[in-house]
Amino acid sequence: MRLGKLRYDSKFIAIKFFYETKNWSINWMCKQLEISRAAYYKWLHREIPKKEAENMKLAEFIKEYDERFNHILGYRRMTSWINHFNHTDYKPKRVHRIMKKLGIHSVIRKKKKKYTSSAPESIAENKLGRDFYACAPNEKWATDVTEFKVLDESKKLYLSVILDLYDRYPVAYVISPRNDNKLVFKTFDKALATNPEAKPLFHSDRGFQYTSKVFQKKLKEHEMEQSMSRVGRCIDNGPTEGFWGIINTEMYQMYEITNEESLRFAITDYIRFYSEERPHILYGRSSAPHFRYLTCLLDRGHIRSYQSSPMALILYSPQTS
């Protein structure tokens, strides 16, 4: 596949394909396509320019990743993921140009948000103040609940998640057929079970579970300060809104979901993929565990610094520094 001027390349490729797979006559195919045999053989034995060969290789990567991840990648993320997994350095504009020629694009994300009113005396101020950056793990947690409809059934599943704003890592999550206090309380308890010493700023929307006296008591018992989004300002809880958007876009493309069982599996396995494998542009194409590993090395003095790419690590021995 030539990604410059196409000319007759598509015809030549078709002839080559059907000759190798079906053993069709080259002479007959050239006549049908109104091209000369000499032109075909010249194309077949041509020396492929280096740039064209690189574009062909990149095109194969793009088609592979588009198929592998079920059309969830736009050109920016496509560039990031190809570079991350193959240790390459392709530029977004180049990837975008080739994706357009291949007719490949990502699905469009769409998300609606519902708000539940609550009594004024039970809400907290927006202490997070859209400052989504954290200097260390367990400094700031953000949480929310979203719903998933079970296809062909009048059922819903609810997912409650707590994200660590340090690296957007899902500290805990729970799936339930009911959106109730038990769902949120169980998620909170799971987060504490794996992080018993954590005392983060705890941010949520004004959902009835978070404004309940029981939940506020749990926060106080563990010395956590509560923060809540303002009414109608979903951006106040931007990281969780972004997380829901990613799930709704990518999960339904990556998994075949037909019933409640397959939906539960898709949610669980996607969160595993998101937590352990998915590269995040925010952290230089690293996955969340790899990012924490790098910062651990940095804190211990095993590396001097790292830039936007994990390939840019400057390793050194403390004895020789």
N, C-alpha and C positions, 0 to 999 in steps of 0.2 A: 504493500500500500504506500503510495507516494502522497505526501502531504503538502507538496508545493502545487504546481500546476498539474492537475490530474490528467489532462489530455485523454489518452486511450488506456490509461492504466487499469481502469475497472474492467475493460474488455480483455486485456491481456491476462489479468488475474483470473477471470472467469475461464478463459481457455486453458490456462495452466491447471486450474482446479479440476475441471471436468476431464482433462486428459489424464491426470494422475489418479483420479478416483473412479472415473467411468470408462476410461480408455477410448474416449470419443476422438474422432479424426480431427487433427489440427487443421488440415487443409479445408475440411468441410466447415469447421467453426469459423475460420478466417473469412470464408466466402459469405457465410450468414451474417457476420458482423461487419462486413465490408471493410476489412483491413487486409494488408498484404502479409504473407507468411514471413517475408524478409523483415518487416517491421516487428512482428511478434518475436522472431528469433534475436533480433537486435536488442529488444527490450529484455528478453530472457537472459541474455549473456552480458548485459551491461554491467559496468562497475558502479555500484551504488555509492553515491557521495556520502561522506561521513555524516554530514548533518541530516541527510535523509534517513540514513540508517538509525541515527539516534532518535529521530522522530517516530520511526516505525517501532522501535523498542518502547518508547514512551506510550505510543498508541496501544500497544499490547498491554502495558501496565494499566492504562486507563480502562480498557475493556474488561480486563481481569477484575479490577477493583470495583468497577460498576456492577458487574455480575455478582461478585462475591458478597458485596454489601447491599445488594438489592436496590440500587439507584438512590442511595441516601446521600451521596457525596456531591457537593457543588465543587467548583473548580478550586476554591481556596483549600477546602478540607482534602480534596483529592490530591492536591500538591503536597500538603503536609503529610498525609498518610503514605504516599508513595515514597517521599524522601525519608520518612521515619523508618519504614520497613525495609528499604533497599539501600539506605545510606547514600542517597543521591542528593543532588542540589538543583533540581528543576525549578524554574521560576513560574509563578502563578499565571503570567500572561501567556507563556508558552503552552502550559497545560490547558488554559482556557481556549486558546486558538484551536488546539487539536481536538478538544472535546466538542467544539462547535462543528468541526468538520465531520466528526463521527456521529453527530446528532445525539450526544449524551449530555444529560443535565439532571440535576437532583429533583426530587419531589419537593413540593412547596409545603412549608409548615404552617399550620393554622391551629390556633388555640383560643378557646373561650374561657372566661373566668367568671365564676359566680361569687357573690359576696353575701355574707350573713351578718345581719346587724346584731349588736350586742349592747348590753346595758353600759352606760358611761362609767359607772363606778368599777366595772370589772376589766377595763382595758388598761394597757400600759403605753407609755410614750414610745415614739420611734427613736430609741436610743442608738440603734445601728446607724441611722442617718445615711443609708445607701453607701456606707463605707464597707465594701465587700472584701477588702484586703485584710488578711490576718498574718501576723509575723511568725506564728507558731501553731502547731496542732492544738485543737481543743480551746482555742481562744474565742472563736465565734462559731456558733451553730445556727443554722437556718432550717426550718421545717415547714412542711405543708402536706396536704392530702389531696389526691386527685382520683378521678374515677375512670374506669375502663368498662365499656359495654361489651357483654358477651354476645358474639355474633349469633343470629338466629335464635336467641333466647332472651326472654324478658328478665335478664339478670344483669347485675353490675358487680364489679370487684373494685375495692378501694385500696389504694396504695398510700401508706404513710411513710415518709422518708425524713431522716435528719442528715443534713449535709454539713461537713466541716468546711468552712469557708477558706481554710488554709490551702486546700488543694481540691475542693469540690468532691471530696471522697464521701460516699454514703456511709456514715457511721453506723446507722441501723435502719432497717425497713421492715414493715409488716404488711401482709396482704390479708384483706378481710372482706367478706360479703356485706358487712355493715359499717357505715361511717358513724361511729359512736365514740364515746369517751374511752372505752376499752382499747380501741385501735390505737389512739394517740398515746395512752398511758403505757401500753405494751411496747410501743416503739421507743418511748423515753426510757423505760426500764432496760431494754436491750442495749441502748447506747451506754447507759451507766454500767452495765455488766462488763462491757469491754473497755470502758474508760472510767473506772471507779473514782479516780482522783480529779476528773475534769470539773471545772467550774467556769464554763464559757458564758459569754453573753448569748442568751437564747432568744432568737428572733422568729416570729411567726406572723400570720395574718390575724384577723380578729374572729376566727372560727370559734364556734361555741365551746369546743374542747379546750382551747387555749385560754379562754376567758373564764373558765370554771374555777371556783374557789379551790376545788380539790387539786387541780393541776398547778395552780399558783402556789399552793402549799408545798407540793412536791419540789418545785423550783427553789423555794426558800429553804427547805430542809437540806438541799444540796448546795446552798450558797450560790445559786445562779441568778443573774440579773435578767429580768424579762424585758423584751422589746417587741413592739408590734407595728405592723404597717398601718399607714393611714387609710381611711375609707376611700375606696376607689383608686388606690395607687398601687397597682400590682408591681410596679418597678421597685417599690420599697423592699420587695422580697425577690429581687431579680434573679439570684442564682437558682432558687428552686423553680421559678417560672421557666428559666432556661433549661433546667433539667427535665421538666415535663415536656417542653417543646422537643427536646432531643429524643426522648423516649417515644413520643407520639409519632415522630417522623421516622426514626430509624427502626424501632422494634417491629412495627407492622410490616416493614419492608424486608426484614431479615428472617422473620419466622412465619410459618403457616399457622394461623390462628383460626380455629373452627368452633371451639367450645370452651367451657370454663377450664378444663384440665390443660388444654394447650395454651390458654391465656396465662394461667398461673406459671406454667413452665417458661413461656416466653419472657414474662416479667422477671422471674428469678434468674434465668440465664443471661438476659440482657444486662441486668445490674451487675452480674459477675463479669461480663465482658467490659462494661463501662468502668468498673472498679479496677480490673486487673490488666486489661489489654488495650483499651481504646486510647489512642494518643490525644493529648489535649494541647491545642495551640497555645493556650494561656501559659503553659509550662514547657515551652520549647519542644513540643511534640512528644513529651514524656507521658507515660501512664502515671496514675496517682502513686502507686507503690514505688515506681522508679524515681519519681520526683522526691518522695520522702527519703529514699535511699541516698540520693544526691545531697540533699540538705543535711542528712545525718553525717555524711562524709565531710561536708563543709564545716559543720559544727565541731567535729572531732579533729579538724586540721589536716585531714588526708588529701584534701584538694584546696587549691587557693581560691578558685572561682569557677563558675560555669555561666555561659552565655545563653542565648536563646535556644541553642541546639545542644542536646546532651553530647553530641560528637565534639563539642568545643571544650570539653573538660581539660583542665591543666592539672595533671596529676603530679604529685611530688612526694618525696619522703621527708618527714619532719627533721630527720637527722642531717639531711643535706641541704635544707632550705636556708 
